[in-house]
Amino acid sequence: MDREQEEMQFLGFFGIYKEASKIILSWRRIFTQITSTLILPLSFIFLIHMEISNLLFRKILINEIVMDETKPNTPQYNKLDHMISSEMVTLVVFKIAYFTLLLIFSLLSTSAVVYTIASIYTAKDVTFKRVMSVVPKVWKRLMLTFLCAFAAFFAYNIMTALVMFLSIVTIGLSSGGLAVLVSITVLYFIGFVYLTVVWQLASVVTVLEDSWGVRAMAKSKELIRGKMVLSIFIFFTLVASFVSIRVLFKVMVVDGWRVSSLDKTAYGVLCFLLLSCLFLFGLVLQTVLYFVCKSYHHENIDKSALADHLEGYRGEYVPLTAKDVQLEQYQV
């Protein structure tokens, strides 16, 4: 990152993409190591989950169809009932294991990428060994921020469901009632996107500042003000790319009945590589967006203070003061 921070605020959509690409290409060796160690397993876990879940669902569905056509209280019926119960338990255990591994590798990847870019920004000597020694400590802080975001999403969903229920009870499902439900759904979607964008930037704040959990979410909310349209636009481009890769994998690999085994393998490898690149690029974009937002709000980041903050992860962490971490505003 060879730009002066004062210039970062003027980066638009394409400028941020260009800056993220430049960072990855300039430091491709360490990003390749991070990708190989953390992001490739993350992509593999996500894609293999789709394949295995589809197989388990299909098996349960077939057994349920057969059981519906079988006379109740017969040995065959009882056997099918036991098989379905066992398969449901297997599916639930698999889902729990999947979400646990997905969360772990996602937070570890975020820790590694954000820490690496911050080290590059402060001109610190950054090596893969140094990054991996810091990642476990950063991961703990990121977990607290994730739990805070999860609680916010949970409360938001409960509140929306309650509002929808009350709307149906009081207004009913008439034309007016349906219009209200559609309006609530649209507002819910807008709020969901907003919370997601805030949470993503809060993850970067957690690594680079002395804030985590609720404080990181609050700081992220402040930073994103004024750059909301840009942040949401970046979010939608990443989501669109993610959905495209997922659809391609599902159509050509998971549900590819007429696709040859060789073609399935080729498409699977292609989706795997594309998804890995997308995960890496998305994390770099989030970090660059953080610096853009800091610059926009005239919060000059003192490289020496940030370097000390990063160095604290390698030893016994001593919290910096708000003035040290948040740093002073500069005059434009």
C-alpha positions in Angstrom: 0.0 0.0 0.0 2.1 2.9 -1.3 -0.7 5.5 -1.2 -0.8 8.2 1.3 -3.7 7.8 3.7 -5.1 11.2 2.8 -5.5 9.9 -0.7 -7.4 6.7 0.3 -10.7 8.6 0.9 -10.9 9.4 -2.8 -10.8 5.7 -3.8 -14.1 4.6 -5.4 -15.4 1.2 -6.3 -12.8 0.4 -9.1 -10.0 2.1 -7.1 -10.6 -0.2 -4.1 -10.6 -3.2 -6.4 -7.4 -2.0 -8.1 -5.7 -1.4 -4.7 -6.7 -4.9 -3.4 -5.4 -6.5 -6.6 -2.1 -4.6 -6.3 -1.6 -5.7 -2.7 -2.2 -9.4 -3.6 0.1 -9.3 -6.6 2.8 -7.4 -4.8 2.8 -9.8 -1.9 1.6 -13.0 -3.7 4.1 -15.3 -1.9 2.7 -14.7 1.6 -0.9 -14.6 0.4 -0.3 -17.9 -1.5 0.9 -19.4 1.8 -2.1 -18.1 3.7 -4.4 -19.3 1.0 -2.9 -22.8 0.9 -3.0 -23.1 4.7 -6.3 -21.5 5.7 -8.4 -20.5 2.7 -8.2 -23.6 0.6 -9.5 -25.8 3.5 -12.3 -23.2 4.0 -13.3 -23.5 0.4 -13.1 -27.3 0.5 -15.2 -27.5 3.6 -17.9 -25.3 2.0 -18.1 -27.3 -1.2 -17.9 -30.7 0.3 -20.7 -29.7 2.6 -22.9 -29.1 -0.4 -22.1 -32.5 -1.8 -22.5 -34.6 1.4 -25.6 -32.7 2.5 -27.3 -33.4 -0.8 -26.4 -37.1 -0.5 -27.8 -37.3 3.0 -31.0 -35.4 2.1 -31.6 -37.6 -0.9 -31.1 -40.8 1.1 -33.6 -39.6 3.8 -36.1 -38.5 1.2 -36.0 -41.9 -0.6 -36.4 -43.8 2.7 -39.4 -41.6 3.6 -41.0 -42.3 0.2 -40.5 -46.0 0.7 -41.8 -45.8 4.3 -45.0 -44.0 3.1 -45.7 -47.0 0.8 -45.0 -49.5 3.5 -47.6 -50.9 5.9 -47.2 -49.4 9.4 -46.1 -51.6 12.4 -44.3 -54.1 10.2 -40.6 -55.1 10.5 -39.7 -53.3 7.3 -41.6 -50.2 8.4 -39.8 -50.1 11.8 -36.5 -50.7 10.1 -37.0 -47.8 7.7 -38.1 -45.6 10.6 -35.0 -46.5 12.5 -32.8 -45.8 9.5 -34.4 -42.4 8.9 -33.9 -41.4 12.6 -30.3 -42.5 12.4 -29.7 -40.6 9.1 -31.3 -37.5 10.6 -28.9 -37.6 13.6 -26.0 -38.1 11.2 -27.2 -35.0 9.2 -27.5 -32.9 12.4 -24.0 -33.9 13.6 -22.5 -33.3 10.2 -24.1 -29.8 10.1 -22.7 -29.0 13.5 -19.3 -30.1 12.5 -19.5 -28.2 9.3 -20.5 -24.9 10.9 -17.9 -25.3 13.6 -15.1 -25.8 11.0 -16.4 -23.1 8.7 -16.4 -20.6 11.6 -12.9 -21.6 12.8 -11.3 -21.4 9.3 -13.2 -18.2 8.4 -12.0 -16.4 11.5 -8.5 -17.7 11.1 -8.4 -16.5 7.5 -9.7 -13.1 8.5 -7.0 -12.8 11.2 -4.2 -13.8 8.9 -5.2 -11.6 5.9 -6.0 -8.4 7.9 -2.9 -8.7 10.1 -0.7 -9.2 7.0 -2.1 -6.1 5.2 -1.7 -4.0 8.3 1.9 -5.2 8.6 2.5 -4.3 5.0 0.9 -0.9 5.6 3.3 -0.2 8.5 6.3 -1.5 6.6 6.9 -4.2 9.2 8.8 -7.4 8.3 6.0 -9.8 7.6 6.6 -13.5 7.2 4.3 -16.5 7.1 5.7 -17.8 10.3 5.1 -14.5 12.1 1.5 -14.3 10.8 0.7 -17.8 11.9 2.1 -17.2 15.4 -0.2 -14.2 15.7 -3.4 -15.7 14.2 -4.5 -17.7 17.3 -4.4 -14.6 19.5 -6.3 -12.4 17.0 -8.8 -15.2 16.5 -10.0 -15.0 20.1 -10.9 -11.3 19.7 -12.7 -12.1 16.4 -14.8 -14.8 18.1 -16.1 -12.2 20.6 -17.1 -9.9 17.7 -18.7 -12.8 15.9 -20.8 -13.7 18.9 -21.9 -10.1 19.3 -22.9 -10.0 15.6 -24.6 -13.4 15.9 -26.7 -12.0 18.9 -27.6 -8.9 16.8 -28.7 -11.0 13.9 -30.7 -13.4 16.2 -32.5 -10.5 17.9 -33.1 -8.8 14.5 -34.7 -12.0 13.1 -36.8 -12.6 16.2 -38.1 -9.0 16.1 -38.9 -9.2 12.4 -40.7 -12.5 12.8 -42.7 -11.0 15.7 -43.7 -7.9 13.6 -44.8 -10.2 10.7 -46.8 -12.3 13.1 -48.6 -9.3 14.6 -49.2 -7.9 11.1 -50.9 -11.1 10.0 -53.0 -11.3 13.2 -54.1 -7.7 13.1 -54.4 -7.0 9.3 -54.8 -10.5 7.9 -53.7 -11.7 4.4 -55.9 -9.4 2.4 -54.4 -7.3 -0.3 -53.5 -4.6 2.2 -52.0 -7.2 4.5 -49.8 -8.7 1.8 -48.6 -5.2 0.9 -47.5 -4.7 4.5 -45.7 -8.1 4.6 -43.9 -7.2 1.4 -42.8 -3.9 2.8 -41.6 -5.6 6.0 -39.7 -8.1 3.9 -38.0 -5.4 1.9 -37.1 -3.5 5.1 -35.8 -6.7 6.6 -33.6 -7.3 3.6 -32.1 -3.8 3.8 -31.5 -4.2 7.5 -29.9 -7.6 7.0 -27.5 -6.2 4.4 -26.6 -3.3 6.6 -25.9 -5.6 9.6 -23.7 -7.8 7.4 -21.7 -4.9 6.1 -21.2 -3.5 9.6 -20.1 -7.0 10.9 -17.6 -7.4 8.1 -15.9 -4.1 8.8 -16.1 -4.8 12.5 -13.9 -7.8 11.9 -11.2 -5.6 10.5 -11.6 -3.1 13.4 -11.2 -6.0 15.9 -7.8 -6.8 14.5 -6.4 -3.3 13.9 -7.9 -1.4 16.9 -8.3 -2.0 20.6 -12.0 -2.8 20.1 -13.9 -6.0 19.9 -17.5 -7.2 20.4 -20.0 -4.4 20.8 -17.3 -1.7 20.7 -16.0 -3.0 17.3 -19.6 -3.1 15.9 -20.2 0.5 17.1 -16.9 1.7 15.7 -17.7 0.0 12.4 -21.1 1.7 12.3 -19.3 5.1 12.7 -16.7 4.3 10.0 -19.1 3.1 7.4 -21.2 6.3 7.7 -20.7 8.3 4.4 -19.4 5.2 2.6 -22.5 3.1 2.9 -23.4 3.0 -0.8 -19.8 2.0 -1.7 -19.7 -0.6 1.0 -23.0 -2.1 0.0 -22.0 -2.1 -3.7 -18.8 -4.0 -2.9 -20.9 -6.4 -0.8 -23.3 -7.2 -3.6 -20.5 -7.8 -6.1 -18.9 -10.3 -3.8 -22.3 -12.0 -3.0 -23.1 -12.2 -6.7 -19.8 -13.8 -7.4 -20.3 -16.2 -4.5 -23.8 -17.2 -5.6 -22.5 -17.7 -9.2 -19.8 -20.1 -8.1 -22.2 -21.9 -5.8 -24.9 -22.3 -8.5 -22.2 -23.6 -11.0 -21.0 -26.2 -8.5 -24.5 -27.3 -7.6 -25.7 -27.6 -11.3 -22.5 -29.2 -12.7 -21.3 -31.3 -9.7 -23.9 -31.8 -7.1 -26.9 -32.3 -9.5 -24.9 -33.0 -12.6 -26.6 -36.3 -13.5 -25.7 -36.1 -17.2 -22.2 -34.7 -16.6 -19.3 -37.2 -17.0 -17.1 -37.9 -14.1 -14.1 -36.2 -15.7 -16.2 -33.0 -16.4 -17.5 -33.1 -12.8 -14.0 -33.2 -11.5 -12.9 -30.4 -13.7 -15.9 -28.2 -12.7 -15.3 -29.1 -9.0 -11.6 -28.0 -9.2 -12.6 -24.8 -11.0 -15.2 -23.9 -8.4 -12.8 -24.8 -5.7 -10.1 -22.4 -7.1 -12.5 -19.6 -7.9 -14.1 -19.8 -4.4 -10.6 -19.7 -2.8 -9.6 -16.6 -4.8 -12.9 -15.0 -4.0 -12.5 -15.5 -0.2 -9.0 -14.1 -0.3 -10.0 -11.1 -2.5 -13.0 -10.4 -0.3 -10.9 -10.2 2.9 -8.4 -7.9 1.2 -11.2 -5.7 0.0 -12.7 -5.4 3.5 -9.3 -4.3 4.8 -8.8 -1.7 2.1 -12.3 -0.4 2.7 -11.4 0.1 6.3 -8.5 2.3 5.4 -10.7 4.2 3.0 -13.3 4.8 5.7 -10.7 5.9 8.2 -9.3 8.4 5.6 -12.8 9.6 4.8 -13.4 10.5 8.5 -10.0 12.2 8.6 -8.6 9.7 11.2 -5.0 9.7 10.5 -3.4 6.3 11.2 -0.1 6.6 12.9 2.0 3.8 11.5 4.3 3.5 14.5 1.3 3.3 16.9 -0.4 0.7 14.6 2.9 -1.2 14.4 3.1 -1.3 18.2 -0.5 -2.5 18.4 0.3 -5.3 16.0 3.5 -6.2 17.8 1.5 -6.5 21.0 -0.1 -9.7 19.6 3.3 -11.4 19.6 4.0 -10.7 23.3 1.9 -10.0 26.3 -0.8 -7.8 25.0 -0.9 -4.3 26.6 -4.0 -2.4 25.5 -3.2 0.9 23.9 -5.1 4.1 24.8 -7.9 5.3 22.6 -5.7 8.2 21.5 -3.0 5.7 20.4 -5.3 3.3 18.6 -8.0 5.6 17.2 -5.3 8.2 16.5 -5.7 11.8 15.9 -7.6 13.5 13.1 -5.7 15.4 10.5 -6.7 18.6 8.8 -7.6 18.5 5.1 
